[in-house]
């Protein structure tokens, strides 16, 4: 179960669906977007309202993220609204009566946790955190297992009273296709790229960053003989504008709209310029591609950025005007690029979805033993 508020939660759920469906021990898999079983007003609040804040009021979003990050002091009004608006979802879950539920978003996890705690559902609830950092909204009192990206996150959860044996450092689940090797020379030739020259991959995200045009203009000033792939996502207007902007530099720029070949683009590229969403970051780590981070959303992406910088897998461009300078410094230092790539592969957990599936399918802990953590709320 996921929620289509940002692409990462849905992509994580899709990766898990593929892994579970490929396992002979599984008889039936349903991959559900919880918002599809709510009313339009509620759907818009979770998806469109969030996206509008990202674009128009990111500082407010960051403030809200930080002030709401109080473990066990849950927003009761939010939970009540979730329950009131998800009755069709609850009806569907109870009718399907699954053995295992895996949530890649906190909203359905909270609903299911309540159903388990009130004896209205008998299922093992696992929660997969899709960022490197952990926010209090991901906390559920009744759960079977948590799956997190970092040992540091597991250590934090144990300080909140969650039992260590129920927390697995799996990594963020990415599509199993990222495990497949590619023929780099062949893929470069298909895109009319020279595999001997540096390739910069600029990812504008699923909906297209508003600052993409400015970044492309700044990359005109790169001194190195580079090739630049610009992925504009589902934003058709942005794709047209970038094509127009680069029409006199078609030998250097390759402009792409939505693609399901990001695993190939990342593996042929030298550096990726991107926001540090949890899913994008996990995919980049799996491909061993150094990251140049731009425009992190205040809150979870800023914290993702901190982890990536600390592990030596990324640099951050604080001022977009300096983007060619940041890229050029990396291109002029092949040893640093090699170190960043090595650090990325060391931090990557490319088989995260398989780890999650195997852990749950091999798990003999009974449903009745799921933790109800009311007693821990008094610790903080």
DOTORTI-641087 format. One record per residue (C-alpha): residue number from 1; residue in one letter; x, y, z. Coordinates in steps of 0.5 Angstrom, whole numbers, plus 500, padded with zeros to 3 digits. Example, Ala and Ser with C-alpha at 12.3 -4.5 7.8 and 13.67 -1.06 7.14 Angstrom:
{zalum: 1; torke: A; x: 525; y: 491; z: 516}
{zalum: 2; torke: S; x: 527; y: 498; z: 514}
***
This chain:
{zalum: 1; torke: X; x: 500; y: 500; z: 500}
{zalum: 2; torke: X; x: 502; y: 507; z: 498}
{zalum: 3; torke: X; x: 500; y: 514; z: 497}
{zalum: 4; torke: X; x: 501; y: 518; z: 491}
{zalum: 5; torke: X; x: 504; y: 524; z: 494}
{zalum: 6; torke: X; x: 510; y: 525; z: 491}
{zalum: 7; torke: X; x: 513; y: 519; z: 486}
{zalum: 8; torke: X; x: 517; y: 516; z: 491}
{zalum: 9; torke: X; x: 512; y: 512; z: 496}
{zalum: 10; torke: X; x: 509; y: 509; z: 489}
{zalum: 11; torke: X; x: 515; y: 507; z: 486}
{zalum: 12; torke: X; x: 517; y: 503; z: 493}
{zalum: 13; torke: X; x: 511; y: 500; z: 493}
{zalum: 14; torke: X; x: 512; y: 498; z: 486}
{zalum: 15; torke: X; x: 518; y: 495; z: 487}
{zalum: 16; torke: X; x: 516; y: 491; z: 493}
{zalum: 17; torke: X; x: 510; y: 488; z: 488}
{zalum: 18; torke: X; x: 515; y: 486; z: 483}
{zalum: 19; torke: X; x: 519; y: 482; z: 488}
{zalum: 20; torke: X; x: 513; y: 479; z: 492}
{zalum: 21; torke: X; x: 509; y: 477; z: 486}
{zalum: 22; torke: X; x: 516; y: 473; z: 483}
{zalum: 23; torke: X; x: 516; y: 469; z: 489}
{zalum: 24; torke: X; x: 513; y: 462; z: 489}
{zalum: 25; torke: X; x: 511; y: 463; z: 496}
{zalum: 26; torke: X; x: 506; y: 468; z: 495}
{zalum: 27; torke: X; x: 499; y: 467; z: 492}
{zalum: 28; torke: X; x: 496; y: 474; z: 491}
{zalum: 29; torke: X; x: 499; y: 481; z: 491}
{zalum: 30; torke: X; x: 495; y: 487; z: 491}
{zalum: 31; torke: X; x: 499; y: 494; z: 490}
{zalum: 32; torke: X; x: 494; y: 499; z: 493}
{zalum: 33; torke: X; x: 494; y: 507; z: 492}
{zalum: 34; torke: X; x: 490; y: 509; z: 499}
{zalum: 35; torke: X; x: 488; y: 515; z: 496}
{zalum: 36; torke: X; x: 484; y: 512; z: 491}
{zalum: 37; torke: X; x: 479; y: 509; z: 496}
{zalum: 38; torke: X; x: 478; y: 516; z: 499}
{zalum: 39; torke: X; x: 474; y: 522; z: 497}
{zalum: 40; torke: X; x: 477; y: 528; z: 492}
{zalum: 41; torke: X; x: 477; y: 533; z: 497}
{zalum: 42; torke: X; x: 482; y: 528; z: 501}
{zalum: 43; torke: X; x: 486; y: 526; z: 495}
{zalum: 44; torke: X; x: 487; y: 533; z: 493}
{zalum: 45; torke: X; x: 489; y: 535; z: 500}
{zalum: 46; torke: X; x: 494; y: 529; z: 501}
{zalum: 47; torke: X; x: 497; y: 530; z: 493}
{zalum: 48; torke: X; x: 496; y: 537; z: 490}
{zalum: 49; torke: X; x: 496; y: 541; z: 497}
{zalum: 50; torke: X; x: 503; y: 538; z: 498}
{zalum: 51; torke: X; x: 506; y: 539; z: 491}
{zalum: 52; torke: X; x: 503; y: 546; z: 491}
{zalum: 53; torke: X; x: 507; y: 547; z: 498}
{zalum: 54; torke: X; x: 513; y: 544; z: 495}
{zalum: 55; torke: X; x: 513; y: 550; z: 489}
{zalum: 56; torke: X; x: 510; y: 556; z: 493}
{zalum: 57; torke: X; x: 512; y: 555; z: 500}
{zalum: 58; torke: X; x: 518; y: 550; z: 501}
{zalum: 59; torke: X; x: 520; y: 554; z: 508}
{zalum: 60; torke: X; x: 513; y: 553; z: 511}
{zalum: 61; torke: X; x: 513; y: 546; z: 509}
{zalum: 62; torke: X; x: 520; y: 545; z: 512}
{zalum: 63; torke: X; x: 518; y: 549; z: 519}
{zalum: 64; torke: X; x: 512; y: 544; z: 519}
{zalum: 65; torke: X; x: 516; y: 538; z: 518}
{zalum: 66; torke: X; x: 521; y: 540; z: 524}
{zalum: 67; torke: X; x: 515; y: 542; z: 529}
{zalum: 68; torke: X; x: 511; y: 536; z: 527}
{zalum: 69; torke: X; x: 517; y: 532; z: 529}
{zalum: 70; torke: X; x: 515; y: 530; z: 536}
{zalum: 71; torke: X; x: 515; y: 522; z: 537}
{zalum: 72; torke: X; x: 509; y: 520; z: 540}
{zalum: 73; torke: X; x: 506; y: 527; z: 541}
{zalum: 74; torke: X; x: 501; y: 525; z: 535}
{zalum: 75; torke: X; x: 497; y: 530; z: 531}
{zalum: 76; torke: X; x: 490; y: 527; z: 533}
{zalum: 77; torke: X; x: 486; y: 532; z: 529}
{zalum: 78; torke: X; x: 490; y: 529; z: 523}
{zalum: 79; torke: X; x: 489; y: 522; z: 525}
{zalum: 80; torke: X; x: 481; y: 523; z: 526}
{zalum: 81; torke: X; x: 481; y: 526; z: 519}
{zalum: 82; torke: X; x: 485; y: 520; z: 516}
{zalum: 83; torke: X; x: 480; y: 515; z: 519}
{zalum: 84; torke: X; x: 474; y: 519; z: 517}
{zalum: 85; torke: X; x: 476; y: 519; z: 510}
{zalum: 86; torke: X; x: 478; y: 512; z: 509}
{zalum: 87; torke: X; x: 472; y: 508; z: 510}
{zalum: 88; torke: X; x: 472; y: 505; z: 503}
{zalum: 89; torke: X; x: 479; y: 503; z: 504}
{zalum: 90; torke: X; x: 478; y: 500; z: 511}
{zalum: 91; torke: X; x: 472; y: 496; z: 508}
{zalum: 92; torke: X; x: 477; y: 494; z: 502}
{zalum: 93; torke: X; x: 482; y: 491; z: 507}
{zalum: 94; torke: X; x: 478; y: 487; z: 511}
{zalum: 95; torke: X; x: 475; y: 484; z: 505}
{zalum: 96; torke: X; x: 481; y: 482; z: 502}
{zalum: 97; torke: X; x: 484; y: 480; z: 509}
{zalum: 98; torke: X; x: 491; y: 480; z: 507}
{zalum: 99; torke: X; x: 496; y: 476; z: 511}
{zalum: 100; torke: X; x: 502; y: 481; z: 510}
{zalum: 101; torke: X; x: 501; y: 489; z: 509}
{zalum: 102; torke: X; x: 507; y: 493; z: 507}
{zalum: 103; torke: X; x: 506; y: 500; z: 507}
{zalum: 104; torke: X; x: 511; y: 505; z: 504}
{zalum: 105; torke: X; x: 507; y: 511; z: 507}
{zalum: 106; torke: X; x: 505; y: 513; z: 514}
{zalum: 107; torke: X; x: 498; y: 515; z: 512}
{zalum: 108; torke: X; x: 495; y: 508; z: 511}
{zalum: 109; torke: X; x: 500; y: 505; z: 516}
{zalum: 110; torke: X; x: 496; y: 509; z: 521}
{zalum: 111; torke: X; x: 490; y: 507; z: 519}
{zalum: 112; torke: X; x: 492; y: 499; z: 519}
{zalum: 113; torke: X; x: 495; y: 500; z: 526}
{zalum: 114; torke: X; x: 489; y: 502; z: 529}
{zalum: 115; torke: X; x: 485; y: 497; z: 526}
{zalum: 116; torke: X; x: 490; y: 492; z: 529}
{zalum: 117; torke: X; x: 490; y: 495; z: 536}
{zalum: 118; torke: X; x: 482; y: 495; z: 536}
{zalum: 119; torke: X; x: 482; y: 487; z: 534}
{zalum: 120; torke: X; x: 479; y: 489; z: 527}
{zalum: 121; torke: X; x: 484; y: 486; z: 523}
{zalum: 122; torke: X; x: 489; y: 480; z: 523}
{zalum: 123; torke: X; x: 495; y: 482; z: 519}
{zalum: 124; torke: X; x: 502; y: 483; z: 520}
{zalum: 125; torke: X; x: 503; y: 490; z: 519}
{zalum: 126; torke: X; x: 510; y: 492; z: 516}
{zalum: 127; torke: X; x: 512; y: 500; z: 515}
{zalum: 128; torke: X; x: 518; y: 501; z: 510}
{zalum: 129; torke: X; x: 521; y: 508; z: 511}
{zalum: 130; torke: X; x: 522; y: 511; z: 504}
{zalum: 131; torke: X; x: 527; y: 517; z: 506}
{zalum: 132; torke: X; x: 534; y: 516; z: 510}
{zalum: 133; torke: X; x: 531; y: 520; z: 516}
{zalum: 134; torke: X; x: 525; y: 518; z: 520}
{zalum: 135; torke: X; x: 520; y: 523; z: 522}
{zalum: 136; torke: X; x: 515; y: 522; z: 528}
{zalum: 137; torke: X; x: 509; y: 521; z: 523}
{zalum: 138; torke: X; x: 512; y: 514; z: 521}
{zalum: 139; torke: X; x: 511; y: 512; z: 528}
{zalum: 140; torke: X; x: 505; y: 507; z: 529}
{zalum: 141; torke: X; x: 504; y: 504; z: 536}
{zalum: 142; torke: X; x: 501; y: 497; z: 533}
{zalum: 143; torke: X; x: 506; y: 494; z: 528}
{zalum: 144; torke: X; x: 510; y: 488; z: 526}
{zalum: 145; torke: X; x: 516; y: 490; z: 523}
{zalum: 146; torke: X; x: 520; y: 497; z: 521}
{zalum: 147; torke: X; x: 524; y: 497; z: 515}
{zalum: 148; torke: X; x: 529; y: 503; z: 515}
{zalum: 149; torke: X; x: 535; y: 505; z: 510}
{zalum: 150; torke: X; x: 541; y: 506; z: 515}
{zalum: 151; torke: X; x: 543; y: 503; z: 522}
{zalum: 152; torke: X; x: 543; y: 510; z: 525}
{zalum: 153; torke: X; x: 535; y: 510; z: 524}
{zalum: 154; torke: X; x: 535; y: 504; z: 527}
{zalum: 155; torke: X; x: 539; y: 506; z: 533}
{zalum: 156; torke: X; x: 534; y: 512; z: 533}
{zalum: 157; torke: X; x: 528; y: 508; z: 533}
{zalum: 158; torke: X; x: 531; y: 504; z: 539}
{zalum: 159; torke: X; x: 531; y: 510; z: 543}
{zalum: 160; torke: X; x: 524; y: 511; z: 542}
{zalum: 161; torke: X; x: 522; y: 504; z: 545}
{zalum: 162; torke: X; x: 521; y: 500; z: 539}
{zalum: 163; torke: X; x: 524; y: 493; z: 540}
{zalum: 164; torke: X; x: 531; y: 492; z: 536}
{zalum: 165; torke: X; x: 529; y: 485; z: 533}
{zalum: 166; torke: X; x: 523; y: 488; z: 530}
{zalum: 167; torke: X; x: 527; y: 493; z: 526}
{zalum: 168; torke: X; x: 531; y: 491; z: 519}
{zalum: 169; torke: X; x: 536; y: 496; z: 516}
{zalum: 170; torke: X; x: 534; y: 494; z: 509}
{zalum: 171; torke: X; x: 535; y: 500; z: 505}
{zalum: 172; torke: X; x: 530; y: 504; z: 501}
{zalum: 173; torke: X; x: 526; y: 499; z: 496}
{zalum: 174; torke: X; x: 528; y: 500; z: 489}
{zalum: 175; torke: X; x: 526; y: 497; z: 482}
{zalum: 176; torke: X; x: 529; y: 490; z: 481}
{zalum: 177; torke: X; x: 531; y: 492; z: 474}
{zalum: 178; torke: X; x: 537; y: 496; z: 478}
{zalum: 179; torke: X; x: 540; y: 490; z: 479}
{zalum: 180; torke: X; x: 541; y: 488; z: 472}
{zalum: 181; torke: X; x: 548; y: 490; z: 468}
{zalum: 182; torke: X; x: 548; y: 494; z: 462}
{zalum: 183; torke: X; x: 553; y: 495; z: 456}
{zalum: 184; torke: X; x: 555; y: 502; z: 457}
{zalum: 185; torke: X; x: 558; y: 503; z: 450}
{zalum: 186; torke: X; x: 551; y: 500; z: 447}
{zalum: 187; torke: X; x: 547; y: 505; z: 451}
{zalum: 188; torke: X; x: 551; y: 511; z: 449}
{zalum: 189; torke: X; x: 551; y: 509; z: 442}
{zalum: 190; torke: X; x: 543; y: 509; z: 442}
{zalum: 191; torke: X; x: 543; y: 516; z: 445}
{zalum: 192; torke: X; x: 548; y: 518; z: 440}
{zalum: 193; torke: X; x: 553; y: 520; z: 446}
{zalum: 194; torke: X; x: 560; y: 519; z: 446}
{zalum: 195; torke: X; x: 562; y: 514; z: 452}
{zalum: 196; torke: X; x: 569; y: 517; z: 452}
{zalum: 197; torke: X; x: 566; y: 524; z: 454}
{zalum: 198; torke: X; x: 563; y: 526; z: 461}
{zalum: 199; torke: X; x: 556; y: 525; z: 461}
{zalum: 200; torke: X; x: 552; y: 530; z: 466}
{zalum: 201; torke: X; x: 545; y: 527; z: 468}
{zalum: 202; torke: X; x: 540; y: 533; z: 470}
{zalum: 203; torke: X; x: 534; y: 530; z: 473}
{zalum: 204; torke: X; x: 528; y: 535; z: 474}
{zalum: 205; torke: X; x: 524; y: 530; z: 478}
{zalum: 206; torke: X; x: 517; y: 527; z: 476}
{zalum: 207; torke: X; x: 513; y: 533; z: 475}
{zalum: 208; torke: X; x: 519; y: 538; z: 473}
{zalum: 209; torke: X; x: 523; y: 543; z: 477}
{zalum: 210; torke: X; x: 521; y: 550; z: 476}
{zalum: 211; torke: X; x: 529; y: 552; z: 476}
{zalum: 212; torke: X; x: 530; y: 547; z: 471}
{zalum: 213; torke: X; x: 531; y: 552; z: 465}
{zalum: 214; torke: X; x: 536; y: 556; z: 469}
{zalum: 215; torke: X; x: 540; y: 550; z: 471}
{zalum: 216; torke: X; x: 540; y: 548; z: 463}
{zalum: 217; torke: X; x: 542; y: 556; z: 462}
{zalum: 218; torke: X; x: 548; y: 555; z: 467}
{zalum: 219; torke: X; x: 551; y: 549; z: 464}
{zalum: 220; torke: X; x: 552; y: 552; z: 458}
{zalum: 221; torke: X; x: 558; y: 555; z: 461}
{zalum: 222; torke: X; x: 561; y: 549; z: 463}
{zalum: 223; torke: X; x: 569; y: 549; z: 460}
{zalum: 224; torke: X; x: 569; y: 541; z: 459}
{zalum: 225; torke: X; x: 567; y: 538; z: 453}
{zalum: 226; torke: X; x: 561; y: 535; z: 456}
{zalum: 227; torke: X; x: 555; y: 531; z: 454}
{zalum: 228; torke: X; x: 548; y: 533; z: 458}
{zalum: 229; torke: X; x: 542; y: 529; z: 459}
{zalum: 230; torke: X; x: 536; y: 533; z: 461}
{zalum: 231; torke: X; x: 530; y: 529; z: 464}
{zalum: 232; torke: X; x: 524; y: 533; z: 465}
{zalum: 233; torke: X; x: 519; y: 528; z: 467}
{zalum: 234; torke: X; x: 512; y: 528; z: 466}
{zalum: 235; torke: X; x: 512; y: 536; z: 465}
{zalum: 236; torke: X; x: 511; y: 536; z: 457}
{zalum: 237; torke: X; x: 511; y: 544; z: 457}
{zalum: 238; torke: X; x: 518; y: 544; z: 461}
{zalum: 239; torke: X; x: 520; y: 539; z: 455}
{zalum: 240; torke: X; x: 518; y: 543; z: 450}
{zalum: 241; torke: X; x: 521; y: 549; z: 453}
{zalum: 242; torke: X; x: 528; y: 546; z: 454}
{zalum: 243; torke: X; x: 528; y: 543; z: 447}
{zalum: 244; torke: X; x: 527; y: 550; z: 445}
{zalum: 245; torke: X; x: 533; y: 553; z: 449}
{zalum: 246; torke: X; x: 538; y: 548; z: 447}
{zalum: 247; torke: X; x: 536; y: 547; z: 440}
{zalum: 248; torke: X; x: 542; y: 550; z: 438}
{zalum: 249; torke: X; x: 546; y: 545; z: 442}
{zalum: 250; torke: X; x: 543; y: 539; z: 440}
{zalum: 251; torke: X; x: 550; y: 535; z: 439}
{zalum: 252; torke: X; x: 551; y: 537; z: 447}
{zalum: 253; torke: X; x: 544; y: 536; z: 450}
{zalum: 254; torke: X; x: 539; y: 530; z: 450}
{zalum: 255; torke: X; x: 532; y: 532; z: 452}
{zalum: 256; torke: X; x: 528; y: 527; z: 455}
{zalum: 257; torke: X; x: 521; y: 527; z: 458}
{zalum: 258; torke: X; x: 518; y: 521; z: 462}
{zalum: 259; torke: X; x: 522; y: 515; z: 462}
{zalum: 260; torke: X; x: 523; y: 508; z: 465}
{zalum: 261; torke: X; x: 530; y: 508; z: 463}
{zalum: 262; torke: X; x: 533; y: 512; z: 469}
{zalum: 263; torke: X; x: 537; y: 505; z: 471}
{zalum: 264; torke: X; x: 540; y: 506; z: 464}
{zalum: 265; torke: X; x: 541; y: 513; z: 464}
{zalum: 266; torke: X; x: 544; y: 513; z: 471}
{zalum: 267; torke: X; x: 549; y: 508; z: 470}
{zalum: 268; torke: X; x: 552; y: 511; z: 463}
{zalum: 269; torke: X; x: 553; y: 518; z: 467}
{zalum: 270; torke: X; x: 558; y: 521; z: 470}
{zalum: 271; torke: X; x: 555; y: 526; z: 475}
{zalum: 272; torke: X; x: 547; y: 526; z: 477}
{zalum: 273; torke: X; x: 544; y: 533; z: 478}
{zalum: 274; torke: X; x: 538; y: 532; z: 482}
{zalum: 275; torke: X; x: 534; y: 533; z: 488}
{zalum: 276; torke: X; x: 535; y: 528; z: 494}
{zalum: 277; torke: X; x: 529; y: 525; z: 494}
{zalum: 278; torke: X; x: 529; y: 518; z: 498}
{zalum: 279; torke: X; x: 528; y: 514; z: 492}
{zalum: 280; torke: X; x: 532; y: 518; z: 487}
{zalum: 281; torke: X; x: 538; y: 518; z: 492}
{zalum: 282; torke: X; x: 537; y: 510; z: 493}
{zalum: 283; torke: X; x: 537; y: 509; z: 486}
{zalum: 284; torke: X; x: 543; y: 513; z: 485}
{zalum: 285; torke: X; x: 547; y: 510; z: 490}
{zalum: 286; torke: X; x: 545; y: 503; z: 487}
{zalum: 287; torke: X; x: 548; y: 506; z: 480}
{zalum: 288; torke: X; x: 554; y: 508; z: 484}
{zalum: 289; torke: X; x: 553; y: 515; z: 481}
{zalum: 290; torke: X; x: 556; y: 521; z: 484}
{zalum: 291; torke: X; x: 551; y: 526; z: 486}
{zalum: 292; torke: X; x: 550; y: 534; z: 485}
{zalum: 293; torke: X; x: 544; y: 536; z: 490}
{zalum: 294; torke: X; x: 540; y: 542; z: 488}
{zalum: 295; torke: X; x: 534; y: 545; z: 491}
{zalum: 296; torke: X; x: 532; y: 540; z: 497}
{zalum: 297; torke: X; x: 525; y: 541; z: 500}
{zalum: 298; torke: X; x: 526; y: 543; z: 507}
{zalum: 299; torke: X; x: 525; y: 538; z: 512}
{zalum: 300; torke: X; x: 526; y: 530; z: 509}
{zalum: 301; torke: X; x: 530; y: 532; z: 503}
{zalum: 302; torke: X; x: 535; y: 537; z: 507}
{zalum: 303; torke: X; x: 536; y: 531; z: 512}
{zalum: 304; torke: X; x: 537; y: 526; z: 506}
{zalum: 305; torke: X; x: 542; y: 531; z: 504}
{zalum: 306; torke: X; x: 546; y: 531; z: 510}
{zalum: 307; torke: X; x: 546; y: 524; z: 510}
{zalum: 308; torke: X; x: 549; y: 523; z: 503}
{zalum: 309; torke: X; x: 554; y: 529; z: 504}
{zalum: 310; torke: X; x: 556; y: 526; z: 511}
{zalum: 311; torke: X; x: 558; y: 519; z: 507}
{zalum: 312; torke: X; x: 561; y: 522; z: 502}
{zalum: 313; torke: X; x: 557; y: 521; z: 496}
{zalum: 314; torke: X; x: 555; y: 528; z: 494}
{zalum: 315; torke: X; x: 556; y: 535; z: 494}
{zalum: 316; torke: X; x: 551; y: 540; z: 494}
{zalum: 317; torke: X; x: 550; y: 546; z: 490}
{zalum: 318; torke: X; x: 547; y: 552; z: 495}
{zalum: 319; torke: X; x: 547; y: 557; z: 489}
{zalum: 320; torke: X; x: 544; y: 555; z: 482}
{zalum: 321; torke: X; x: 548; y: 560; z: 479}
{zalum: 322; torke: X; x: 555; y: 556; z: 481}
{zalum: 323; torke: X; x: 552; y: 550; z: 478}
{zalum: 324; torke: X; x: 558; y: 550; z: 473}
{zalum: 325; torke: X; x: 563; y: 551; z: 478}
{zalum: 326; torke: X; x: 561; y: 545; z: 482}
{zalum: 327; torke: X; x: 560; y: 541; z: 476}
{zalum: 328; torke: X; x: 567; y: 543; z: 473}
{zalum: 329; torke: X; x: 571; y: 542; z: 480}
{zalum: 330; torke: X; x: 568; y: 535; z: 480}
{zalum: 331; torke: X; x: 570; y: 533; z: 473}
{zalum: 332; torke: X; x: 577; y: 536; z: 474}
{zalum: 333; torke: X; x: 578; y: 531; z: 480}
{zalum: 334; torke: X; x: 577; y: 524; z: 477}
{zalum: 335; torke: X; x: 580; y: 521; z: 484}
{zalum: 336; torke: X; x: 574; y: 525; z: 488}
{zalum: 337; torke: X; x: 569; y: 522; z: 483}
{zalum: 338; torke: X; x: 572; y: 515; z: 484}
{zalum: 339; torke: X; x: 571; y: 516; z: 491}
{zalum: 340; torke: X; x: 564; y: 518; z: 491}
{zalum: 341; torke: X; x: 562; y: 513; z: 487}
{zalum: 342; torke: X; x: 566; y: 508; z: 491}
{zalum: 343; torke: X; x: 562; y: 511; z: 497}
{zalum: 344; torke: X; x: 555; y: 510; z: 494}
{zalum: 345; torke: X; x: 556; y: 503; z: 492}
{zalum: 346; torke: X; x: 558; y: 502; z: 499}
{zalum: 347; torke: X; x: 552; y: 505; z: 502}
{zalum: 348; torke: X; x: 547; y: 502; z: 497}
{zalum: 349; torke: X; x: 543; y: 497; z: 499}
{zalum: 350; torke: X; x: 541; y: 495; z: 492}
{zalum: 351; torke: X; x: 537; y: 488; z: 494}
{zalum: 352; torke: X; x: 532; y: 492; z: 499}
{zalum: 353; torke: X; x: 526; y: 490; z: 496}
{zalum: 354; torke: X; x: 528; y: 482; z: 496}
{zalum: 355; torke: X; x: 531; y: 483; z: 503}
{zalum: 356; torke: X; x: 524; y: 486; z: 506}
{zalum: 357; torke: X; x: 520; y: 480; z: 502}
{zalum: 358; torke: X; x: 525; y: 475; z: 505}
{zalum: 359; torke: X; x: 524; y: 477; z: 512}
{zalum: 360; torke: X; x: 517; y: 477; z: 512}
{zalum: 361; torke: X; x: 516; y: 471; z: 508}
{zalum: 362; torke: X; x: 521; y: 467; z: 513}
{zalum: 363; torke: X; x: 518; y: 470; z: 519}
{zalum: 364; torke: X; x: 514; y: 466; z: 524}
{zalum: 365; torke: X; x: 513; y: 471; z: 529}
{zalum: 366; torke: X; x: 505; y: 470; z: 530}
{zalum: 367; torke: X; x: 500; y: 476; z: 529}
{zalum: 368; torke: X; x: 498; y: 476; z: 536}
{zalum: 369; torke: X; x: 505; y: 479; z: 538}
{zalum: 370; torke: X; x: 505; y: 485; z: 534}
{zalum: 371; torke: X; x: 507; y: 491; z: 539}
{zalum: 372; torke: X; x: 502; y: 496; z: 542}
{zalum: 373; torke: X; x: 507; y: 501; z: 544}
{zalum: 374; torke: X; x: 502; y: 505; z: 549}
{zalum: 375; torke: X; x: 507; y: 505; z: 554}
{zalum: 376; torke: X; x: 513; y: 508; z: 551}
{zalum: 377; torke: X; x: 509; y: 515; z: 550}
{zalum: 378; torke: X; x: 511; y: 517; z: 557}
{zalum: 379; torke: X; x: 518; y: 516; z: 556}
{zalum: 380; torke: X; x: 518; y: 523; z: 552}
***
